[in-house]
Amino acid sequence: MNDWSFLTENLPLLLPLILLELVLLLTSLVHVLKHPHYRFGNRLMWVLIVVILQIVGPIFYFGFGRGDDA
């Protein structure tokens, strides 16, 4: 089994996960860059968490880091 056959066989499973990751990444990154208030930490820390931790980073941001929107 070569790499291309593995990819083509699992593409229906991988494509929704890739799209979910991209949507979460872009949504949380835009929110981090537009809003100046966070529960803890600063903008640079949250950008790094969101980008490096992939799917878990944006979930952490929306769960724990996002400040109150006024």
C-alpha angles and dihedrals in degrees: 000000000000128000096259094055090050090051095048093046094050099037094103089058097040099045096066090047091050092048091047090051093050094048092048092046096049095042095049094041092053090048093049092050096046101044121065099194124081131170090236136350129026138272096270093051092051094046090054093046093048095047101039101040094051112199095004095051097062090045090052090049095051092042102043113004107047112102127215113289111225 
